[in-house]
Amino acid sequence: MLYGKSLKYVFHLIFHPFDGFWDLKFEKRGSIPAAFTLVLLTIITFSIEKQSTGFLFNMNRLSELNIVVDVTTVLLLYILWCSANWCTTSLMDGKGRMLDILIAVGYSLAPLVIIRLPLVLISHFITTNEGSFYTVFQTISILWSLLLLFLGTMITHQYTVKKTILTCLITLLGMGILMFIGLLFFNVIGRMMTFVVTIYKELRFR
């Protein structure tokens, strides 16, 4: 499917998730480039939100902002969820491939972009008394994306609601385990490099 059409399809999916995710997988209405574009747009949205939100609603210190952190956080969560979900569903008779999971999760992020990006502009024109409006729509964007993520998991793997809930919980646990293994791995690598450098210095200056 053409990139433009697959990206535009997200506007149908977010309002008709059952048909949307079904067609995303079985009718090939989505694509990896479109999913990755939505992930990239999510990163850009969070970065702009932190830097450009109206001062009445922006609790971030601009001097402490780091775009690398925004990029790493979104990508890490995306990769961890997809990896842990693939591992989990492979053991629980899931029907989705890794490719299907990457696409479904990417498309699930759309409400974060569609709602929160305009809110950055709106935040400059509303008062503190109207702040509840701003907060409600921020919350809606998160809940909408989580609902799409849940439905995407259910339809992609052809699970029941109960099995999807169990799968999501195990996926979260799996994300924690993968993070622990990753931190342990980098810690071991760091210690090994320190040991090698120390030995090298000892031999060099003797």
N, C-alpha and C positions, 0 to 999 in steps of 0.2 A: 504493500500500500504506500502511496506517496506520502512523503514526510509531512507536507502541509495538511493533508486530509487526516492523517493519523493524529496530528497535534490538535487540530480543530475538533476531533471526535471527543476530546475531554469534556467539552461543554454539554454534550449529550450524556456522557457517562455520569457526571456528577449529579444530574437530575433524574436519571433513570439507571441507577446502579445495577439492578438485577439484569436487565437486558444489556446494559453497557459492558459489564465484566464478562458476561457470557459471549458476546460478540467480540470482545477484546481477545479472548482466547480461541474460540472456535471459528470465528469468521475472520480472524486476523485483522481486526480493525485498528489495532494499536501497533506500535513499533518501538524498538529499543532506542533509536535516536530521539523520538518524541518523549519517551519516559525520562531519558537522561537530560533532555532540555528542561523538563519540569523540575527535576532535581536541581539543576543549575539555577533556574528561576527562583526556587525556594531559598537557595543560598543567597542570591542577590536580594531577595525580599527581606530576609532577616538582617542582612548587612545594612540595607537602606533604612530599615525600621529602627535599628539601633542608632544610626548616625543622624537621621533626618526627621524623626518624630518631633512634633511640637514640644517645647520645653516643659509645658504643663504636664505632659504624660511620659516624658522621657527621663527615666531614672538612671540611665547609663552615663558614665563619665567619658566624654569623648577622648580624653587623653589616654584612657586605658583600653580603648577599643582596638581589636586586632582582627583584621579580616581573615587571617589564617585560621584563627580559632573558629570563626563561623563556618568556613569551608570544611575544616576537619570534623567539626561536630556533626553537621548534616550528613556528610559523606560516610562518617564512621557509623552513625545510627542506621543509615540506609543499607550499608554493606552488612552490618551485624544482623539487622532484622532479616534481610534476604537470605543470608548464609544460615542463620539459626533456624529460620522457617523451612528452608530446603532440607536441612538435616532432620528436623522434626517430622515433617510431612513424609519424608522418604521412609521413615520407620512406622508411619501411621496410615499407610496406603493412600497417600495423597496423589491426586491425578495431575498436579501441576509440575512442569519442568522449572528449572532455575530461570530460564528465559521468561516464562510466564509470570513468575514471582517478581522478577525485576521490573517488568512492564506494569503489573498490577499495583505494586507499591509506588512506583513513580507517578502513575496517574492518580493515586489516592492523595497525593500532596497538593493537587490543584487548588482546593479551597483556601489553603494557606496563602497562595499567591493571589488568587482572584479577590479575596476579601482584605487581606492585610496590607497589600500594596496601596490600594486607594485610601485606606485608613491613615496612612502616613501623611497624605495631603490633607485629609479631612481634619487631622489633629491640629493643624495650624489655624483652623477657623472655628473651633468650638471652645467653649469655656469649661471651667472645672465642674460647674453644675451639670453640664451635658456629658461629663466623663463616663457616666453609666452606659450611655449609648456606645461609646468607644470600647469599653470593657466587654459589653455584651457581644459585640461583633467579633472581637478577638477570641472570645470563648467559643462562639459559633464556628469560627474557622477551624479551631482545634478539634472540637467534637465532630464536625462534619468530616474532617480528614480521618479521624479515628474510626468513624462509622464506615467510611469507604474502605479503609484498610481491613476492617472486620469482614465486610461483605465481599471484598475482593478475595480474601483468604478462603472464605466459605465457598464461593462460586468456582474459583480457580481449582480448588482441590475436591470439589463436589462433596463437601461435608455437611452434616447437620449443624444446627445452631449450637447444641451442646458440645459436639466434637470440635467445632471451631473455637469456642471459648477455651476448652482444654488445650487446644493447639496453640492459641495465642499466649496462654499462661506458660506453657512449656517453652515456647519461643523466647519469651522474656527471660526465663531461667537460662536458656541456652545462650542468650546474648551476654548474660553475666558471666557464664562459664568461659565463653570465648574471650571476653575482655580480660578475665583473670589469667587465662593461658597466654594471651598476647603480652600482658604486662610482665608475667613470669619469664617469658621468652626474651623480651627486650632487657629485662634485668640481668638474666644470665649472660646475654651477649655483651652487655655493658661491663659486667664483672670480668668476663674473659678478655675484653679489649684492654681494660685497666691492668689486668695481670700481664698481658703481653707487652704493653707499653712499659710497665715497671721493670720487667725482665730485660727489655731492650735498653733502658736507661742504665740499669746496673752493669750490663755487659759493656756498654759504650764508654762509661766513665771510669771503669776500672783500669 
